[in-house]
Amino acid sequence: MPALWIANVDVSDNEAYAKYAKLASEVIPAHGGTFIARGARYVQLEGREFPRNVVARFDTVEAAVACYNSPEYQAALAHAEGAAERQLVIVEITE
């Protein structure tokens, strides 16, 4: 079943995070992900606000996890560490 990669991000170091974003924008599609929302308008209804939100669609949960664990994504992620507070969840689409 398809899955959504949902990232909520609060950037504290724009320069370092831009390096992550550039690399991740190449790595995620290379692993079969398709971006369906990136930094677009949002409405915060509950919980802590994260001003940047990214959603990508993958063919399966396993494909999304494989992308996350790939050496290429981990190299990109190194630029985000300390540059942003992030939450990332992969959710299977059931309908």
PDB file of N, CA, C and O in Angstrom:
ATOM      1  N   MET A   1       0.839  -1.186   0.000  1.00  0.00           N
ATOM      2  CA  MET A   1       0.000   0.000   0.000  1.00  0.00           C
ATOM      3  C   MET A   1       0.881   1.246   0.000  1.00  0.00           C
ATOM      4  O   MET A   1       1.966   1.231   0.582  1.00  0.00           O
ATOM      5  N   PRO A   2       0.437   2.308  -0.635  1.00  0.00           N
ATOM      6  CA  PRO A   2       1.204   3.559  -0.645  1.00  0.00           C
ATOM      7  C   PRO A   2       1.360   4.134   0.761  1.00  0.00           C
ATOM      8  O   PRO A   2       0.617   3.790   1.680  1.00  0.00           O
ATOM      9  N   ALA A   3       2.331   5.004   0.899  1.00  0.00           N
ATOM     10  CA  ALA A   3       2.615   5.613   2.199  1.00  0.00           C
ATOM     11  C   ALA A   3       2.982   7.077   2.020  1.00  0.00           C
ATOM     12  O   ALA A   3       3.468   7.494   0.969  1.00  0.00           O
ATOM     13  N   LEU A   4       2.737   7.841   3.070  1.00  0.00           N
ATOM     14  CA  LEU A   4       3.104   9.253   3.102  1.00  0.00           C
ATOM     15  C   LEU A   4       4.231   9.467   4.098  1.00  0.00           C
ATOM     16  O   LEU A   4       4.193   8.972   5.224  1.00  0.00           O
ATOM     17  N   TRP A   5       5.228  10.211   3.661  1.00  0.00           N
ATOM     18  CA  TRP A   5       6.358  10.667   4.479  1.00  0.00           C
ATOM     19  C   TRP A   5       5.955  12.071   4.899  1.00  0.00           C
ATOM     20  O   TRP A   5       5.841  12.960   4.055  1.00  0.00           O
ATOM     21  N   ILE A   6       5.737  12.283   6.185  1.00  0.00           N
ATOM     22  CA  ILE A   6       5.253  13.574   6.674  1.00  0.00           C
ATOM     23  C   ILE A   6       6.285  14.151   7.637  1.00  0.00           C
ATOM     24  O   ILE A   6       6.537  13.597   8.707  1.00  0.00           O
ATOM     25  N   ALA A   7       6.873  15.268   7.236  1.00  0.00           N
ATOM     26  CA  ALA A   7       7.885  15.931   8.053  1.00  0.00           C
ATOM     27  C   ALA A   7       7.371  17.293   8.493  1.00  0.00           C
ATOM     28  O   ALA A   7       6.855  18.069   7.688  1.00  0.00           O
ATOM     29  N   ASN A   8       7.519  17.568   9.775  1.00  0.00           N
ATOM     30  CA  ASN A   8       7.191  18.872  10.353  1.00  0.00           C
ATOM     31  C   ASN A   8       8.496  19.451  10.862  1.00  0.00           C
ATOM     32  O   ASN A   8       9.224  18.796  11.608  1.00  0.00           O
ATOM     33  N   VAL A   9       8.793  20.689  10.457  1.00  0.00           N
ATOM     34  CA  VAL A   9      10.130  21.232  10.677  1.00  0.00           C
ATOM     35  C   VAL A   9      10.066  22.666  11.188  1.00  0.00           C
ATOM     36  O   VAL A   9       9.255  23.470  10.729  1.00  0.00           O
ATOM     37  N   ASP A  10      10.932  22.967  12.143  1.00  0.00           N
ATOM     38  CA  ASP A  10      11.142  24.339  12.620  1.00  0.00           C
ATOM     39  C   ASP A  10      12.631  24.635  12.440  1.00  0.00           C
ATOM     40  O   ASP A  10      13.464  24.158  13.211  1.00  0.00           O
ATOM     41  N   VAL A  11      12.954  25.415  11.430  1.00  0.00           N
ATOM     42  CA  VAL A  11      14.341  25.683  11.051  1.00  0.00           C
ATOM     43  C   VAL A  11      14.940  26.768  11.942  1.00  0.00           C
ATOM     44  O   VAL A  11      14.321  27.808  12.167  1.00  0.00           O
ATOM     45  N   SER A  12      16.152  26.518  12.448  1.00  0.00           N
ATOM     46  CA  SER A  12      16.865  27.513  13.252  1.00  0.00           C
ATOM     47  C   SER A  12      18.130  28.021  12.556  1.00  0.00           C
ATOM     48  O   SER A  12      18.637  29.089  12.901  1.00  0.00           O
ATOM     49  N   ASP A  13      18.640  27.272  11.585  1.00  0.00           N
ATOM     50  CA  ASP A  13      19.826  27.667  10.816  1.00  0.00           C
ATOM     51  C   ASP A  13      19.491  27.494   9.334  1.00  0.00           C
ATOM     52  O   ASP A  13      19.625  26.404   8.778  1.00  0.00           O
ATOM     53  N   ASN A  14      19.057  28.584   8.710  1.00  0.00           N
ATOM     54  CA  ASN A  14      18.594  28.521   7.321  1.00  0.00           C
ATOM     55  C   ASN A  14      19.670  28.046   6.354  1.00  0.00           C
ATOM     56  O   ASN A  14      19.378  27.285   5.431  1.00  0.00           O
ATOM     57  N   GLU A  15      20.896  28.479   6.553  1.00  0.00           N
ATOM     58  CA  GLU A  15      21.975  28.120   5.625  1.00  0.00           C
ATOM     59  C   GLU A  15      22.252  26.614   5.644  1.00  0.00           C
ATOM     60  O   GLU A  15      22.332  25.977   4.594  1.00  0.00           O
ATOM     61  N   ALA A  16      22.395  26.063   6.830  1.00  0.00           N
ATOM     62  CA  ALA A  16      22.663  24.625   6.943  1.00  0.00           C
ATOM     63  C   ALA A  16      21.463  23.817   6.465  1.00  0.00           C
ATOM     64  O   ALA A  16      21.624  22.803   5.786  1.00  0.00           O
ATOM     65  N   TYR A  17      20.266  24.261   6.817  1.00  0.00           N
ATOM     66  CA  TYR A  17      19.077  23.508   6.421  1.00  0.00           C
ATOM     67  C   TYR A  17      18.868  23.546   4.913  1.00  0.00           C
ATOM     68  O   TYR A  17      18.352  22.590   4.334  1.00  0.00           O
ATOM     69  N   ALA A  18      19.262  24.631   4.279  1.00  0.00           N
ATOM     70  CA  ALA A  18      19.151  24.725   2.817  1.00  0.00           C
ATOM     71  C   ALA A  18      20.010  23.655   2.144  1.00  0.00           C
ATOM     72  O   ALA A  18      19.633  23.128   1.097  1.00  0.00           O
ATOM     73  N   LYS A  19      21.152  23.332   2.732  1.00  0.00           N
ATOM     74  CA  LYS A  19      22.000  22.262   2.186  1.00  0.00           C
ATOM     75  C   LYS A  19      21.271  20.925   2.282  1.00  0.00           C
ATOM     76  O   LYS A  19      21.277  20.137   1.336  1.00  0.00           O
ATOM     77  N   TYR A  20      20.642  20.675   3.433  1.00  0.00           N
ATOM     78  CA  TYR A  20      19.851  19.456   3.589  1.00  0.00           C
ATOM     79  C   TYR A  20      18.736  19.414   2.550  1.00  0.00           C
ATOM     80  O   TYR A  20      18.566  18.409   1.860  1.00  0.00           O
ATOM     81  N   ALA A  21      17.974  20.503   2.437  1.00  0.00           N
ATOM     82  CA  ALA A  21      16.814  20.539   1.544  1.00  0.00           C
ATOM     83  C   ALA A  21      17.217  20.283   0.093  1.00  0.00           C
ATOM     84  O   ALA A  21      16.523  19.571  -0.632  1.00  0.00           O
ATOM     85  N   LYS A  22      18.326  20.858  -0.321  1.00  0.00           N
ATOM     86  CA  LYS A  22      18.793  20.659  -1.701  1.00  0.00           C
ATOM     87  C   LYS A  22      19.104  19.187  -1.949  1.00  0.00           C
ATOM     88  O   LYS A  22      18.677  18.617  -2.953  1.00  0.00           O
ATOM     89  N   LEU A  23      19.842  18.582  -1.042  1.00  0.00           N
ATOM     90  CA  LEU A  23      20.204  17.171  -1.207  1.00  0.00           C
ATOM     91  C   LEU A  23      18.985  16.259  -1.094  1.00  0.00           C
ATOM     92  O   LEU A  23      18.819  15.342  -1.898  1.00  0.00           O
ATOM     93  N   ALA A  24      18.131  16.507  -0.099  1.00  0.00           N
ATOM     94  CA  ALA A  24      16.943  15.674   0.090  1.00  0.00           C
ATOM     95  C   ALA A  24      16.000  15.774  -1.103  1.00  0.00           C
ATOM     96  O   ALA A  24      15.316  14.808  -1.440  1.00  0.00           O
ATOM     97  N   SER A  25      15.962  16.939  -1.742  1.00  0.00           N
ATOM     98  CA  SER A  25      15.107  17.133  -2.920  1.00  0.00           C
ATOM     99  C   SER A  25      15.553  16.265  -4.090  1.00  0.00           C
ATOM    100  O   SER A  25      14.772  16.013  -5.008  1.00  0.00           O
ATOM    101  N   GLU A  26      16.783  15.815  -4.063  1.00  0.00           N
ATOM    102  CA  GLU A  26      17.298  14.905  -5.090  1.00  0.00           C
ATOM    103  C   GLU A  26      17.180  13.444  -4.645  1.00  0.00           C
ATOM    104  O   GLU A  26      16.836  12.571  -5.441  1.00  0.00           O
ATOM    105  N   VAL A  27      17.468  13.191  -3.367  1.00  0.00           N
ATOM    106  CA  VAL A  27      17.507  11.819  -2.854  1.00  0.00           C
ATOM    107  C   VAL A  27      16.114  11.202  -2.781  1.00  0.00           C
ATOM    108  O   VAL A  27      15.928  10.053  -3.181  1.00  0.00           O
ATOM    109  N   ILE A  28      15.148  11.940  -2.282  1.00  0.00           N
ATOM    110  CA  ILE A  28      13.805  11.375  -2.100  1.00  0.00           C
ATOM    111  C   ILE A  28      13.217  10.915  -3.436  1.00  0.00           C
ATOM    112  O   ILE A  28      12.745   9.781  -3.514  1.00  0.00           O
ATOM    113  N   PRO A  29      13.222  11.734  -4.487  1.00  0.00           N
ATOM    114  CA  PRO A  29      12.721  11.235  -5.778  1.00  0.00           C
ATOM    115  C   PRO A  29      13.552  10.073  -6.343  1.00  0.00           C
ATOM    116  O   PRO A  29      13.006   9.181  -6.993  1.00  0.00           O
ATOM    117  N   ALA A  30      14.853  10.081  -6.098  1.00  0.00           N
ATOM    118  CA  ALA A  30      15.703   8.988  -6.578  1.00  0.00           C
ATOM    119  C   ALA A  30      15.327   7.657  -5.930  1.00  0.00           C
ATOM    120  O   ALA A  30      15.620   6.592  -6.474  1.00  0.00           O
ATOM    121  N   HIS A  31      14.679   7.720  -4.769  1.00  0.00           N
ATOM    122  CA  HIS A  31      14.231   6.514  -4.064  1.00  0.00           C
ATOM    123  C   HIS A  31      12.739   6.278  -4.237  1.00  0.00           C
ATOM    124  O   HIS A  31      12.135   5.523  -3.476  1.00  0.00           O
ATOM    125  N   GLY A  32      12.143   6.920  -5.234  1.00  0.00           N
ATOM    126  CA  GLY A  32      10.743   6.660  -5.558  1.00  0.00           C
ATOM    127  C   GLY A  32       9.739   7.576  -4.903  1.00  0.00           C
ATOM    128  O   GLY A  32       8.536   7.400  -5.094  1.00  0.00           O
ATOM    129  N   GLY A  33      10.193   8.547  -4.139  1.00  0.00           N
ATOM    130  CA  GLY A  33       9.270   9.475  -3.485  1.00  0.00           C
ATOM    131  C   GLY A  33       8.831  10.587  -4.427  1.00  0.00           C
ATOM    132  O   GLY A  33       9.602  11.044  -5.271  1.00  0.00           O
ATOM    133  N   THR A  34       7.589  11.014  -4.272  1.00  0.00           N
ATOM    134  CA  THR A  34       7.038  12.132  -5.033  1.00  0.00           C
ATOM    135  C   THR A  34       6.556  13.176  -4.045  1.00  0.00           C
ATOM    136  O   THR A  34       5.698  12.893  -3.209  1.00  0.00           O
ATOM    137  N   PHE A  35       7.098  14.377  -4.134  1.00  0.00           N
ATOM    138  CA  PHE A  35       6.656  15.440  -3.235  1.00  0.00           C
ATOM    139  C   PHE A  35       5.245  15.876  -3.612  1.00  0.00           C
ATOM    140  O   PHE A  35       4.953  16.132  -4.780  1.00  0.00           O
ATOM    141  N   ILE A  36       4.372  15.956  -2.602  1.00  0.00           N
ATOM    142  CA  ILE A  36       3.018  16.454  -2.855  1.00  0.00           C
ATOM    143  C   ILE A  36       2.739  17.738  -2.083  1.00  0.00           C
ATOM    144  O   ILE A  36       1.750  18.417  -2.357  1.00  0.00           O
ATOM    145  N   ALA A  37       3.587  18.079  -1.129  1.00  0.00           N
ATOM    146  CA  ALA A  37       3.492  19.371  -0.427  1.00  0.00           C
ATOM    147  C   ALA A  37       4.862  19.693   0.153  1.00  0.00           C
ATOM    148  O   ALA A  37       5.500  18.849   0.781  1.00  0.00           O
ATOM    149  N   ARG A  38       5.307  20.937  -0.069  1.00  0.00           N
ATOM    150  CA  ARG A  38       6.598  21.379   0.483  1.00  0.00           C
ATOM    151  C   ARG A  38       6.502  22.849   0.824  1.00  0.00           C
ATOM    152  O   ARG A  38       6.413  23.695  -0.065  1.00  0.00           O
ATOM    153  N   GLY A  39       6.519  23.157   2.115  1.00  0.00           N
ATOM    154  CA  GLY A  39       6.543  24.544   2.549  1.00  0.00           C
ATOM    155  C   GLY A  39       5.323  25.340   2.125  1.00  0.00           C
ATOM    156  O   GLY A  39       5.388  26.566   2.031  1.00  0.00           O
ATOM    157  N   ALA A  40       4.223  24.670   1.871  1.00  0.00           N
ATOM    158  CA  ALA A  40       3.012  25.343   1.402  1.00  0.00           C
ATOM    159  C   ALA A  40       2.191  25.884   2.577  1.00  0.00           C
ATOM    160  O   ALA A  40       2.510  25.654   3.744  1.00  0.00           O
ATOM    161  N   ARG A  41       1.161  26.586   2.240  1.00  0.00           N
ATOM    162  CA  ARG A  41       0.235  27.140   3.234  1.00  0.00           C
ATOM    163  C   ARG A  41      -0.298  26.010   4.113  1.00  0.00           C
ATOM    164  O   ARG A  41      -0.570  24.911   3.631  1.00  0.00           O
ATOM    165  N   TYR A  42      -0.440  26.290   5.389  1.00  0.00           N
ATOM    166  CA  TYR A  42      -0.980  25.309   6.322  1.00  0.00           C
ATOM    167  C   TYR A  42      -1.783  26.029   7.395  1.00  0.00           C
ATOM    168  O   TYR A  42      -1.665  27.244   7.559  1.00  0.00           O
ATOM    169  N   VAL A  43      -2.591  25.283   8.118  1.00  0.00           N
ATOM    170  CA  VAL A  43      -3.356  25.800   9.247  1.00  0.00           C
ATOM    171  C   VAL A  43      -3.032  24.914  10.444  1.00  0.00           C
ATOM    172  O   VAL A  43      -3.253  23.703  10.400  1.00  0.00           O
ATOM    173  N   GLN A  44      -2.513  25.507  11.507  1.00  0.00           N
ATOM    174  CA  GLN A  44      -2.175  24.771  12.720  1.00  0.00           C
ATOM    175  C   GLN A  44      -3.421  24.694  13.592  1.00  0.00           C
ATOM    176  O   GLN A  44      -3.918  25.725  14.043  1.00  0.00           O
ATOM    177  N   LEU A  45      -3.930  23.503  13.835  1.00  0.00           N
ATOM    178  CA  LEU A  45      -5.136  23.343  14.635  1.00  0.00           C
ATOM    179  C   LEU A  45      -4.842  22.837  16.043  1.00  0.00           C
ATOM    180  O   LEU A  45      -5.535  23.213  16.989  1.00  0.00           O
ATOM    181  N   GLU A  46      -3.839  22.001  16.194  1.00  0.00           N
ATOM    182  CA  GLU A  46      -3.496  21.464  17.509  1.00  0.00           C
ATOM    183  C   GLU A  46      -1.989  21.264  17.595  1.00  0.00           C
ATOM    184  O   GLU A  46      -1.298  21.181  16.580  1.00  0.00           O
ATOM    185  N   GLY A  47      -1.498  21.189  18.822  1.00  0.00           N
ATOM    186  CA  GLY A  47      -0.100  20.851  19.053  1.00  0.00           C
ATOM    187  C   GLY A  47       0.867  21.973  18.741  1.00  0.00           C
ATOM    188  O   GLY A  47       0.477  23.101  18.437  1.00  0.00           O
ATOM    189  N   ARG A  48       2.137  21.630  18.826  1.00  0.00           N
ATOM    190  CA  ARG A  48       3.215  22.586  18.597  1.00  0.00           C
ATOM    191  C   ARG A  48       3.278  22.951  17.126  1.00  0.00           C
ATOM    192  O   ARG A  48       3.131  22.094  16.255  1.00  0.00           O
ATOM    193  N   GLU A  49       3.496  24.218  16.860  1.00  0.00           N
ATOM    194  CA  GLU A  49       3.577  24.680  15.477  1.00  0.00           C
ATOM    195  C   GLU A  49       4.961  24.413  14.891  1.00  0.00           C
ATOM    196  O   GLU A  49       5.983  24.732  15.498  1.00  0.00           O
ATOM    197  N   PHE A  50       4.969  23.832  13.718  1.00  0.00           N
ATOM    198  CA  PHE A  50       6.170  23.652  12.913  1.00  0.00           C
ATOM    199  C   PHE A  50       5.919  24.394  11.604  1.00  0.00           C
ATOM    200  O   PHE A  50       5.068  23.977  10.818  1.00  0.00           O
ATOM    201  N   PRO A  51       6.647  25.492  11.354  1.00  0.00           N
ATOM    202  CA  PRO A  51       6.327  26.352  10.217  1.00  0.00           C
ATOM    203  C   PRO A  51       6.597  25.757   8.835  1.00  0.00           C
ATOM    204  O   PRO A  51       6.102  26.282   7.837  1.00  0.00           O
ATOM    205  N   ARG A  52       7.363  24.682   8.757  1.00  0.00           N
ATOM    206  CA  ARG A  52       7.618  24.060   7.448  1.00  0.00           C
ATOM    207  C   ARG A  52       7.113  22.623   7.507  1.00  0.00           C
ATOM    208  O   ARG A  52       7.425  21.875   8.433  1.00  0.00           O
ATOM    209  N   ASN A  53       6.337  22.258   6.513  1.00  0.00           N
ATOM    210  CA  ASN A  53       5.754  20.923   6.460  1.00  0.00           C
ATOM    211  C   ASN A  53       5.983  20.338   5.074  1.00  0.00           C
ATOM    212  O   ASN A  53       5.788  21.009   4.060  1.00  0.00           O
ATOM    213  N   VAL A  54       6.399  19.082   5.048  1.00  0.00           N
ATOM    214  CA  VAL A  54       6.713  18.417   3.786  1.00  0.00           C
ATOM    215  C   VAL A  54       6.010  17.064   3.765  1.00  0.00           C
ATOM    216  O   VAL A  54       6.052  16.314   4.740  1.00  0.00           O
ATOM    217  N   VAL A  55       5.365  16.763   2.643  1.00  0.00           N
ATOM    218  CA  VAL A  55       4.713  15.472   2.461  1.00  0.00           C
ATOM    219  C   VAL A  55       5.188  14.882   1.135  1.00  0.00           C
ATOM    220  O   VAL A  55       5.142  15.537   0.093  1.00  0.00           O
ATOM    221  N   ALA A  56       5.643  13.636   1.197  1.00  0.00           N
ATOM    222  CA  ALA A  56       6.039  12.907  -0.010  1.00  0.00           C
ATOM    223  C   ALA A  56       5.317  11.566  -0.016  1.00  0.00           C
ATOM    224  O   ALA A  56       5.069  10.971   1.032  1.00  0.00           O
ATOM    225  N   ARG A  57       4.991  11.111  -1.200  1.00  0.00           N
ATOM    226  CA  ARG A  57       4.301   9.834  -1.357  1.00  0.00           C
ATOM    227  C   ARG A  57       5.300   8.792  -1.862  1.00  0.00           C
ATOM    228  O   ARG A  57       6.090   9.054  -2.769  1.00  0.00           O
ATOM    229  N   PHE A  58       5.245   7.608  -1.255  1.00  0.00           N
ATOM    230  CA  PHE A  58       6.061   6.467  -1.674  1.00  0.00           C
ATOM    231  C   PHE A  58       5.135   5.298  -1.998  1.00  0.00           C
ATOM    232  O   PHE A  58       3.977   5.287  -1.581  1.00  0.00           O
ATOM    233  N   ASP A  59       5.638   4.324  -2.732  1.00  0.00           N
ATOM    234  CA  ASP A  59       4.826   3.158  -3.091  1.00  0.00           C
ATOM    235  C   ASP A  59       4.462   2.306  -1.883  1.00  0.00           C
ATOM    236  O   ASP A  59       3.392   1.700  -1.842  1.00  0.00           O
ATOM    237  N   THR A  60       5.366   2.262  -0.891  1.00  0.00           N
ATOM    238  CA  THR A  60       5.140   1.459   0.312  1.00  0.00           C
ATOM    239  C   THR A  60       5.825   2.111   1.508  1.00  0.00           C
ATOM    240  O   THR A  60       6.694   2.968   1.348  1.00  0.00           O
ATOM    241  N   VAL A  61       5.425   1.699   2.703  1.00  0.00           N
ATOM    242  CA  VAL A  61       6.116   2.133   3.922  1.00  0.00           C
ATOM    243  C   VAL A  61       7.580   1.709   3.844  1.00  0.00           C
ATOM    244  O   VAL A  61       8.477   2.475   4.195  1.00  0.00           O
ATOM    245  N   GLU A  62       7.808   0.490   3.383  1.00  0.00           N
ATOM    246  CA  GLU A  62       9.170  -0.037   3.311  1.00  0.00           C
ATOM    247  C   GLU A  62      10.053   0.796   2.381  1.00  0.00           C
ATOM    248  O   GLU A  62      11.233   0.997   2.665  1.00  0.00           O
ATOM    249  N   ALA A  63       9.491   1.278   1.278  1.00  0.00           N
ATOM    250  CA  ALA A  63      10.262   2.120   0.351  1.00  0.00           C
ATOM    251  C   ALA A  63      10.650   3.436   1.015  1.00  0.00           C
ATOM    252  O   ALA A  63      11.765   3.923   0.827  1.00  0.00           O
ATOM    253  N   ALA A  64       9.737   4.012   1.788  1.00  0.00           N
ATOM    254  CA  ALA A  64      10.033   5.266   2.489  1.00  0.00           C
ATOM    255  C   ALA A  64      11.105   5.047   3.555  1.00  0.00           C
ATOM    256  O   ALA A  64      12.016   5.861   3.700  1.00  0.00           O
ATOM    257  N   VAL A  65      10.994   3.955   4.293  1.00  0.00           N
ATOM    258  CA  VAL A  65      11.992   3.640   5.324  1.00  0.00           C
ATOM    259  C   VAL A  65      13.352   3.370   4.677  1.00  0.00           C
ATOM    260  O   VAL A  65      14.382   3.789   5.205  1.00  0.00           O
ATOM    261  N   ALA A  66      13.362   2.682   3.551  1.00  0.00           N
ATOM    262  CA  ALA A  66      14.621   2.422   2.845  1.00  0.00           C
ATOM    263  C   ALA A  66      15.259   3.727   2.389  1.00  0.00           C
ATOM    264  O   ALA A  66      16.480   3.875   2.456  1.00  0.00           O
ATOM    265  N   CYS A  67      14.456   4.667   1.930  1.00  0.00           N
ATOM    266  CA  CYS A  67      14.979   5.979   1.549  1.00  0.00           C
ATOM    267  C   CYS A  67      15.613   6.647   2.761  1.00  0.00           C
ATOM    268  O   CYS A  67      16.744   7.128   2.686  1.00  0.00           O
ATOM    269  N   TYR A  68      14.892   6.678   3.875  1.00  0.00           N
ATOM    270  CA  TYR A  68      15.401   7.311   5.091  1.00  0.00           C
ATOM    271  C   TYR A  68      16.729   6.692   5.522  1.00  0.00           C
ATOM    272  O   TYR A  68      17.655   7.406   5.908  1.00  0.00           O
ATOM    273  N   ASN A  69      16.818   5.391   5.457  1.00  0.00           N
ATOM    274  CA  ASN A  69      18.016   4.684   5.921  1.00  0.00           C
ATOM    275  C   ASN A  69      19.150   4.660   4.903  1.00  0.00           C
ATOM    276  O   ASN A  69      20.250   4.203   5.217  1.00  0.00           O
ATOM    277  N   SER A  70      18.901   5.142   3.696  1.00  0.00           N
ATOM    278  CA  SER A  70      19.929   5.094   2.651  1.00  0.00           C
ATOM    279  C   SER A  70      21.118   5.981   3.019  1.00  0.00           C
ATOM    280  O   SER A  70      20.951   6.998   3.694  1.00  0.00           O
ATOM    281  N   PRO A  71      22.302   5.603   2.583  1.00  0.00           N
ATOM    282  CA  PRO A  71      23.481   6.437   2.843  1.00  0.00           C
ATOM    283  C   PRO A  71      23.324   7.854   2.282  1.00  0.00           C
ATOM    284  O   PRO A  71      23.797   8.818   2.883  1.00  0.00           O
ATOM    285  N   GLU A  72      22.663   7.975   1.140  1.00  0.00           N
ATOM    286  CA  GLU A  72      22.484   9.291   0.520  1.00  0.00           C
ATOM    287  C   GLU A  72      21.601  10.200   1.376  1.00  0.00           C
ATOM    288  O   GLU A  72      21.908  11.377   1.565  1.00  0.00           O
ATOM    289  N   TYR A  73      20.502   9.640   1.890  1.00  0.00           N
ATOM    290  CA  TYR A  73      19.624  10.462   2.725  1.00  0.00           C
ATOM    291  C   TYR A  73      20.297  10.781   4.057  1.00  0.00           C
ATOM    292  O   TYR A  73      20.183  11.902   4.552  1.00  0.00           O
ATOM    293  N   GLN A  74      20.983   9.827   4.629  1.00  0.00           N
ATOM    294  CA  GLN A  74      21.663  10.074   5.900  1.00  0.00           C
ATOM    295  C   GLN A  74      22.732  11.153   5.750  1.00  0.00           C
ATOM    296  O   GLN A  74      22.945  11.943   6.671  1.00  0.00           O
ATOM    297  N   ALA A  75      23.405  11.195   4.599  1.00  0.00           N
ATOM    298  CA  ALA A  75      24.383  12.260   4.342  1.00  0.00           C
ATOM    299  C   ALA A  75      23.686  13.615   4.265  1.00  0.00           C
ATOM    300  O   ALA A  75      24.200  14.609   4.777  1.00  0.00           O
ATOM    301  N   ALA A  76      22.521  13.655   3.630  1.00  0.00           N
ATOM    302  CA  ALA A  76      21.746  14.904   3.571  1.00  0.00           C
ATOM    303  C   ALA A  76      21.289  15.304   4.967  1.00  0.00           C
ATOM    304  O   ALA A  76      21.385  16.469   5.353  1.00  0.00           O
ATOM    305  N   LEU A  77      20.794  14.331   5.715  1.00  0.00           N
ATOM    306  CA  LEU A  77      20.257  14.581   7.050  1.00  0.00           C
ATOM    307  C   LEU A  77      21.296  15.169   7.996  1.00  0.00           C
ATOM    308  O   LEU A  77      20.945  15.904   8.919  1.00  0.00           O
ATOM    309  N   ALA A  78      22.550  14.856   7.780  1.00  0.00           N
ATOM    310  CA  ALA A  78      23.616  15.402   8.625  1.00  0.00           C
ATOM    311  C   ALA A  78      23.602  16.930   8.615  1.00  0.00           C
ATOM    312  O   ALA A  78      23.974  17.555   9.609  1.00  0.00           O
ATOM    313  N   HIS A  79      23.179  17.538   7.507  1.00  0.00           N
ATOM    314  CA  HIS A  79      23.107  19.001   7.424  1.00  0.00           C
ATOM    315  C   HIS A  79      21.937  19.562   8.235  1.00  0.00           C
ATOM    316  O   HIS A  79      21.976  20.719   8.654  1.00  0.00           O
ATOM    317  N   ALA A  80      20.902  18.759   8.459  1.00  0.00           N
ATOM    318  CA  ALA A  80      19.730  19.215   9.210  1.00  0.00           C
ATOM    319  C   ALA A  80      19.945  19.126  10.717  1.00  0.00           C
ATOM    320  O   ALA A  80      19.316  19.855  11.483  1.00  0.00           O
ATOM    321  N   GLU A  81      20.826  18.241  11.134  1.00  0.00           N
ATOM    322  CA  GLU A  81      21.070  18.063  12.565  1.00  0.00           C
ATOM    323  C   GLU A  81      21.638  19.346  13.154  1.00  0.00           C
ATOM    324  O   GLU A  81      22.660  19.854  12.691  1.00  0.00           O
ATOM    325  N   GLY A  82      20.978  19.856  14.162  1.00  0.00           N
ATOM    326  CA  GLY A  82      21.383  21.105  14.786  1.00  0.00           C
ATOM    327  C   GLY A  82      20.890  22.337  14.051  1.00  0.00           C
ATOM    328  O   GLY A  82      21.030  23.454  14.548  1.00  0.00           O
ATOM    329  N   ALA A  83      20.309  22.143  12.867  1.00  0.00           N
ATOM    330  CA  ALA A  83      19.810  23.266  12.071  1.00  0.00           C
ATOM    331  C   ALA A  83      18.296  23.383  12.134  1.00  0.00           C
ATOM    332  O   ALA A  83      17.719  24.366  11.669  1.00  0.00           O
ATOM    333  N   ALA A  84      17.650  22.363  12.718  1.00  0.00           N
ATOM    334  CA  ALA A  84      16.190  22.370  12.775  1.00  0.00           C
ATOM    335  C   ALA A  84      15.703  21.359  13.798  1.00  0.00           C
ATOM    336  O   ALA A  84      16.364  20.361  14.084  1.00  0.00           O
ATOM    337  N   GLU A  85      14.536  21.647  14.335  1.00  0.00           N
ATOM    338  CA  GLU A  85      13.816  20.645  15.119  1.00  0.00           C
ATOM    339  C   GLU A  85      12.846  19.994  14.151  1.00  0.00           C
ATOM    340  O   GLU A  85      12.097  20.680  13.455  1.00  0.00           O
ATOM    341  N   ARG A  86      12.860  18.666  14.107  1.00  0.00           N
ATOM    342  CA  ARG A  86      12.063  17.955  13.112  1.00  0.00           C
ATOM    343  C   ARG A  86      11.259  16.837  13.745  1.00  0.00           C
ATOM    344  O   ARG A  86      11.661  16.239  14.744  1.00  0.00           O
ATOM    345  N   GLN A  87      10.123  16.572  13.141  1.00  0.00           N
ATOM    346  CA  GLN A  87       9.355  15.363  13.413  1.00  0.00           C
ATOM    347  C   GLN A  87       9.143  14.699  12.065  1.00  0.00           C
ATOM    348  O   GLN A  87       8.835  15.372  11.082  1.00  0.00           O
ATOM    349  N   LEU A  88       9.303  13.396  12.011  1.00  0.00           N
ATOM    350  CA  LEU A  88       9.093  12.674  10.756  1.00  0.00           C
ATOM    351  C   LEU A  88       8.330  11.402  11.053  1.00  0.00           C
ATOM    352  O   LEU A  88       8.703  10.630  11.937  1.00  0.00           O
ATOM    353  N   VAL A  89       7.263  11.189  10.309  1.00  0.00           N
ATOM    354  CA  VAL A  89       6.473   9.972  10.454  1.00  0.00           C
ATOM    355  C   VAL A  89       6.134   9.470   9.052  1.00  0.00           C
ATOM    356  O   VAL A  89       5.932  10.255   8.126  1.00  0.00           O
ATOM    357  N   ILE A  90       6.077   8.159   8.919  1.00  0.00           N
ATOM    358  CA  ILE A  90       5.645   7.546   7.668  1.00  0.00           C
ATOM    359  C   ILE A  90       4.329   6.836   7.962  1.00  0.00           C
ATOM    360  O   ILE A  90       4.242   6.011   8.872  1.00  0.00           O
ATOM    361  N   VAL A  91       3.316   7.170   7.182  1.00  0.00           N
ATOM    362  CA  VAL A  91       1.965   6.671   7.429  1.00  0.00           C
ATOM    363  C   VAL A  91       1.470   5.929   6.193  1.00  0.00           C
ATOM    364  O   VAL A  91       1.492   6.468   5.086  1.00  0.00           O
ATOM    365  N   GLU A  92       1.028   4.704   6.386  1.00  0.00           N
ATOM    366  CA  GLU A  92       0.468   3.943   5.274  1.00  0.00           C
ATOM    367  C   GLU A  92      -0.902   4.493   4.895  1.00  0.00           C
ATOM    368  O   GLU A  92      -1.721   4.799   5.761  1.00  0.00           O
ATOM    369  N   ILE A  93      -1.139   4.614   3.603  1.00  0.00           N
ATOM    370  CA  ILE A  93      -2.445   5.060   3.110  1.00  0.00           C
ATOM    371  C   ILE A  93      -3.347   3.834   3.070  1.00  0.00           C
ATOM    372  O   ILE A  93      -3.010   2.836   2.433  1.00  0.00           O
ATOM    373  N   THR A  94      -4.479   3.899   3.739  1.00  0.00           N
ATOM    374  CA  THR A  94      -5.351   2.730   3.851  1.00  0.00           C
ATOM    375  C   THR A  94      -6.550   2.775   2.917  1.00  0.00           C
ATOM    376  O   THR A  94      -7.301   1.803   2.837  1.00  0.00           O
ATOM    377  N   GLU A  95      -6.744   3.864   2.220  1.00  0.00           N
ATOM    378  CA  GLU A  95      -7.893   3.957   1.304  1.00  0.00           C
ATOM    379  C   GLU A  95      -7.444   4.301  -0.084  1.00  0.00           C
ATOM    380  O   GLU A  95      -8.271   4.421  -0.988  1.00  0.00           O
TER     381      GLU A  95
END
